[in-house]
Amino acid sequence: AQKVTQAQTEISVVEKEDVTLDCVYETRDTTYYLFWYKQPPSGELVFLIRRNSFDEQNEISGRYSWNFQKSTSSFNFTITASQVVDSAVYFCALSEFKGYQKVTFGIGTKLQVIP
Amino acid sequence: DGGITQSPKYLFRKEGQNVTLSCEQNLNHDAMYWYRQDPGQGLRLIYYSQIVNDFQKGDIAEGYSVSREKKESFPLTVTSAQKNPTAFYLCASSDPGLAGDQETQYFGPGTRLLVL
């Protein structure tokens, strides 16, 4: 069965600090996709990144970077020089094709950036 | 601008009442989904639809019903059989035919349902 673990339920950092959000997943499939979503206080889930299981290249987008390691089944998310606007709940998710794209979400990590 | 709209933003339900949550998308996506989010938990799938006039139960379908009569619309009815309906409901869509992005689900702003 697929599973996503986000062990950090809440993190607080001071503005301009770097922060890493951890995500560990379990799956028996060889083809799968990993995602990160941001949920600000307004509630809408905002798509941040998608990674397929065959692409272990790390990705950087501005202050955001993602580290995908199949050997440890991890897909960690780092925010560099955090800002107050980064305060939100961040969800890691795993998608596999089971007749449809079945997505399993972690419970989320609540990030608070203190000015 | 293309996107997903959900209405209302807040909804109040009385005991024994059925209520319907609206979800509309103009992204021309074939697949649509309904999720329920409870505090401190991840999202759980209620129903999904891969194409018009077809839908399937997700992990927690009991007490809910849906219809998919139009490609752009996927309303969710919370029936009186759902004993604990208070939650945040999120609608999503994806385009299974879009090469390179068929797995990505895009979400609406959500509806918060409260029981009076």
Boltz contact constraints between the chains, C-beta under 6 A:
constraints:
  - contact:
      token1: [A, 33]
      token2: [B, 103]
      max_distance: 6.0
  - contact:
      token1: [A, 43]
      token2: [B, 110]
      max_distance: 6.0
  - contact:
      token1: [A, 44]
      token2: [B, 107]
      max_distance: 6.0
  - contact:
      token1: [A, 44]
      token2: [B, 109]
      max_distance: 6.0
  - contact:
      token1: [A, 45]
      token2: [B, 107]
      max_distance: 6.0
  - contact:
      token1: [A, 50]
      token2: [B, 104]
      max_distance: 6.0
  - contact:
      token1: [A, 95]
      token2: [B, 103]
      max_distance: 6.0
  - contact:
      token1: [A, 100]
      token2: [B, 50]
      max_distance: 6.0
  - contact:
      token1: [A, 101]
      token2: [B, 103]
      max_distance: 6.0
  - contact:
      token1: [A, 105]
      token2: [B, 42]
      max_distance: 6.0
  - contact:
      token1: [A, 105]
      token2: [B, 43]
      max_distance: 6.0
  - contact:
      token1: [A, 106]
      token2: [B, 42]
      max_distance: 6.0
  - contact:
      token1: [A, 107]
      token2: [B, 41]
      max_distance: 6.0
  - contact:
      token1: [A, 107]
      token2: [B, 42]
      max_distance: 6.0
